[in-house]
Each structure stands twice: as structure tokens, then as C-alpha cells.
Amino acid sequence: MDTSICTLPSNWTPYSKDTKPVKDGFYFVTAPSGSVELYRFEDGMFPSYADKRIIAWMPEPEPYNPNDKHSTWMPVSLALPVRKRKVLVTIRNDIYSYYCGSNFRSDVTAWMYFPKPYKPLAPKSDPLMGWMPLEQSLIPKHKLVRVLYRFNDILVPLIGYREGSMDCHYVYFNLRHPTEVSALDIMAWKYFDNDELPPLEAFREGK
């Protein structure tokens, strides 16, 4: 029999001061190392030696119920777990953590593997790298921004601003000869990280 299915499904909640369990009781926790433990949550916190190194938690399951046909619990009469693995066991309608190093006690009725550790979702990458397509977001009027100008199927980063018509923009190729281009040739734009300029007097001080 395939016992790999006897693993508690992951239902992790990231742990923070705003996302703690509501009720006292035992919970699975994931540590930064990736290990999964079973700790008691009481009076608003886990044990002090572990509270600061918990990154996620999830409630333990209900004890084994032989009438529940969709349970993850595996009756010991049907199969036993792989040795040297931590499992949960049901004993007299209570749940215990158990290290399977040998045969179970005679009063164990069912078991299941610990859940897989919590893995934070990787941040979604932005294929546009912060650039906003012109067709989705119009360049603000009289605001100096970076623009992507399409020239013979090559994207050229320039500096420009919108003036007047929605269809025309000034793009600075240099400061002396600003060149007007159609919005049809501008693919996207984005703000400067910091476009605040110091006053000219700041450069004259100390001379």
C-alpha cells in the first residue's frame, strides 16, 4: 500500500503578531531551517524558546475517526509508516507526536506523517520591470519621466514629458533640440526614482 498519501495536507498561515492562532492548543509550526514541529500555543504565544523562530503555523487535525472515509489517517491495521520519521498518532481519541523508530504501542489506532514545511511564495516577477505601457497609463502632463521610444524595433530609453495633445510628446534627445514624437512610437514610461533637484544656489555655496 502507498503510504505517501498519509501526509497531512498543507494549510499554513504565516506567523506574525497579527496572524497568530485564536485558540489555545497544539499547532504545527515551521522553523526557518525548514523543520516542522508540534508546539503548544497558550496565552497568546508559543513557547518562549521557539516563538521568535516560527515562520508559519497550522492546526493539528482532528483525531482519527473510523467513520470518516476521507480522512488522511492510516489505520495501523492496514499499514505502518516508514521508520525514523515523525508521525502523528491517535491514542484513545487524543493526538500525540511520535518518532517511529520501532513498532507502535498496542493502543495506537491510526497514524499520519507530519505536513510538509511551509514555503513562502516567491514574489511574482514583473516582465515589464516597472515600465507602464502607454496604452494602459497615460504620461502625466508636464511631468518629466523616462520613456521607452521604439526605433526600428529597438527600445531606446529617453527622457521626455507630455505637453498639450494626448497624441504628442516631447522627448529630449538633448537639451538644445527637443524632438517631438508621436505617442504611437512610445511604448511605455515610468517615473524617475528621484527627480527632485537641488537649487542652483547649492552649487554656488562655498565658492
N, C-alpha and C positions, 0 to 999 in steps of 0.2 A: 504494500500500500504506500502511496506517495504521501509522506508526512510533511512535505514542504508547504502544503496548504494550511497547516495548523499554525499559522502565524497571525497574530492579531493585526488587523488592518490599521494602517497609519491614519491617525486623526489628530495630528499635532497642533498645538496652539503656541505661537512664540511667547516666551515668558518675559513679562515686564511688570512694572508696578501697576499698570492699567489693565493687564490681561492675566491676572492671577486666577487660580480656581476660586469658585464661590463657596464651595462646601469643604469642610474638613474631610480628610480621608486619604487613601493611598493613591498615588499617581505615578505613572511612568514619567521619567524625565530624561532628556538628552543633555549630556555634558559637551563642552567644546571639543573634547577628544573624540566624540562620536559614540561613546559608550552609553548604554541605556540601563537605567537603574530604576528601582521602585522605592519611592520615598513617601513618607507621611507628610501631608500638608495640614498644619494646625495653627490656629490663631494668626492667620494671615501670612504664614511663611512656611517654607520647607526648613529642614534642619539647618542651623546657622553655618555649619561647615560646608554645606552644599548650596545654599540659597544663591550665592553670588556667581556660581559657575553653571547655573542651569540656563539653557537657551530655549527650551521648549518643554511642554508638558502635555499629557493626555490622560484621561481617566482610565482606570483599570476596568475590565469587563465585569459583567455580572457572573456569579458562579455558574458552574455547569448545570444545565437543566436538560435531562434526558428527553424531555418532550419538545425541545427546540430543535427542529430539523435543520435549521440554517445556522446553527452555532459553529464557531471556529474551534470549540473544544473537541479534543480527541479522547474518547473513552479508552482507558488503559486496557480494556478487554479486546480492543481492536488493533492497537499499535502502540509502540513505545518510541520516545524521541531518540535522536542521536545523542550519544553520551558526550559529556563535557560541554554541555550547553545549558544556559539558564532557561528555565521554563517557569510558567505559572502552573499551579496545580490546584484542584478543588478537593478540599478535605472537609467533610461534614458541612457542606454549604458555605464554607469560608475559602478565601483565596490566599495562597502563600507563594512566595518566591522560592524556587527550588533549583539547586545545581544538580544536574543529572549526571552524577558520577558513578552511580550504581543503580540497582533496581529500586523502584518506588516502594514506599511503605504500603502496607496492605490496605490502609484506609484512603488512599488516593483513588479518586473515581475518574478523573479526566485531567488532561494537560494541554498546554499550548505554548508555542515559542514566544519569546519577547518580541515586541514590534521592531521593525527596522528603525534606525535612528532618524531623527529629523534632519532634513537637508534644506537649508534656505533656498528659495527660488533665486536663480541668477537674474540680475537686472536685465530687462529687455534692451537689446542694443538698438540704437537709433540709426538706421541706414542713411538718413539724411544728415546726421551729425549736427543737429541743431538748426539746420537751414530750413526756412519755411517757404514752401512753394508759393509762387506769386498768385497762382490760381486759387489758393486757399486763404491767403492772408495778404492784404494789400499793404504796400510800404507806407508807413505813416508820413503825412505831408510835412515837408520842411524838417525832416529828421535825418541826420547823417547816419547811414547804415552801410553794412557790407552787402554787396550784391554778387550774384553769380551770373556772369554775362556769357551767353552762348555764341561762340565764334567758330564757324566751320566745324561744328560738333566737338568743340573743345570748351570746357568750362573755365572761364577766366575770372578770378576773384578781383573785384574792383570796389571802389568807394563811390557812393552816389546818394542821391536823395530825390524824392518825388516833388515836382513843382507843377502846379496847375492841373492839367488834364490827367485823368486816370490812366491814359494810354501812353503818356510820355514821361520820361525820367531823365534827369541829368546824371551822367556818370562821369566822374573825374578821371581822365587818363593822366592828366597833370593839372596843376593849379592854374596855369595860364590859359589853357584851351579846353574848357569843359565841352564834352561832346554829348549831344542829345541822342538817345537811343530809344527805340520803341520798347514798350513793355513786352512785346512778343519775343524779344531777344534776351529778356531777363528771366532766368529760370527760378531763382529763389533769393531770399535775403535773410539777414539776421542782424540783431543789434551787436554793437561793439561790447566787449566785456566791460569796458570802462571808457566812455567817451567824454568824460569830464576833463577839461583842460585848465591848467593853472593860468592865472592872469599874466599878461606880458610883464607887468611890473616885477613879478617874482624872479625874472631872469636878469633884471637890472640891479637888484639889491646886491650889495657887496662889491660893486664895481667902483 
